[in-house]
Amino acid sequence: MAPDLLGPTLALSGILFSIGVLGALLRRNAIILFMCVELMLNAVNLTFVALSKVYGMAGQVFVIFVMTVAAAEAAVGLAIIIAIFRHRQTVNLENINLLKG
């Protein structure tokens, strides 16, 4: 990636991250919330890769770590969502209050 593509790549990353934040703040479905967090992580990965082409390969190493954490988060998060769905029969976060018996 040439340095002249750095601006549009960072702009795309910012747009993706903003969409993820808006989705996480506005939606109440646990699956949608989970996907928005993944979208934010991918936007950060895109930023790391774009900046690694300019400043060195350390950004791509961080991408590997972020992808590893995202995979672990996906496995644990989906397991929790499935467990909540089996118990409450919904993934709507407004209907779920785990602190009440």
C-alpha positions in Angstrom: 0.0 0.0 0.0 1.5 3.3 -1.1 1.5 6.2 1.4 -0.9 8.1 -0.9 -3.5 5.5 0.0 -3.0 6.0 3.7 -5.6 8.8 4.0 -8.5 6.9 2.4 -7.6 3.7 4.3 -7.7 5.5 7.6 -10.9 7.2 6.7 -12.5 3.9 5.9 -11.2 2.5 9.2 -12.8 5.5 11.0 -16.1 5.0 9.2 -16.2 1.3 10.1 -15.3 2.0 13.7 -18.0 4.7 13.9 -20.6 2.3 12.5 -19.5 -0.3 15.1 -19.8 2.2 18.0 -23.2 3.4 16.8 -24.5 -0.1 16.5 -23.2 -1.0 19.9 -24.9 2.0 21.5 -28.2 1.9 19.6 -29.0 -1.8 19.2 -30.3 -4.0 22.0 -29.8 -7.4 20.4 -26.9 -9.4 21.8 -25.9 -10.8 18.4 -25.9 -7.4 16.8 -23.9 -6.0 19.7 -21.4 -8.8 19.3 -21.0 -8.1 15.6 -20.5 -4.4 16.2 -17.6 -5.2 18.6 -16.1 -7.4 16.0 -16.5 -4.6 13.4 -14.7 -2.2 15.7 -11.8 -4.7 16.2 -11.5 -5.1 12.4 -11.4 -1.4 11.9 -8.5 -1.2 14.4 -6.8 -4.0 12.5 -7.2 -2.1 9.2 -5.6 0.9 10.9 -2.7 -1.2 12.2 -2.0 -2.6 8.7 -2.3 0.8 7.0 0.1 2.4 9.5 2.5 -0.6 9.4 3.1 0.0 5.7 4.4 3.5 6.6 6.0 3.0 10.0 7.2 -0.6 10.0 6.0 -4.1 10.4 5.1 -3.9 14.2 1.5 -3.0 13.3 1.1 -6.3 11.5 2.3 -8.1 14.6 -0.3 -6.3 16.6 -2.9 -7.4 14.1 -2.1 -11.1 14.8 -2.6 -10.5 18.5 -5.9 -8.7 18.0 -7.1 -11.5 15.7 -6.2 -14.0 18.4 -8.0 -12.1 21.1 -11.0 -11.6 18.7 -11.2 -15.4 18.0 -11.1 -16.2 21.7 -13.8 -13.5 22.4 -15.9 -14.9 19.6 -15.8 -18.4 21.1 -16.5 -17.3 24.7 -19.1 -14.6 23.6 -21.1 -17.0 21.5 -21.1 -19.6 24.2 -22.5 -17.1 26.7 -25.1 -15.9 24.2 -26.2 -19.4 23.5 -26.4 -20.2 27.3 -28.5 -17.0 27.8 -30.8 -17.9 24.9 -31.4 -21.4 26.3 -32.2 -20.0 29.7 -34.3 -16.9 28.7 -35.5 -17.8 25.2 -34.3 -14.3 24.0 -31.2 -12.5 23.1 -32.8 -9.0 23.4 -30.7 -7.3 26.1 -33.8 -5.3 27.4 -35.5 -8.5 28.4 -32.4 -10.0 30.1 -31.6 -9.1 33.7 -29.2 -11.7 35.0 -28.9 -10.1 38.5 -32.5 -10.9 39.3 -33.4 -14.6 40.2 
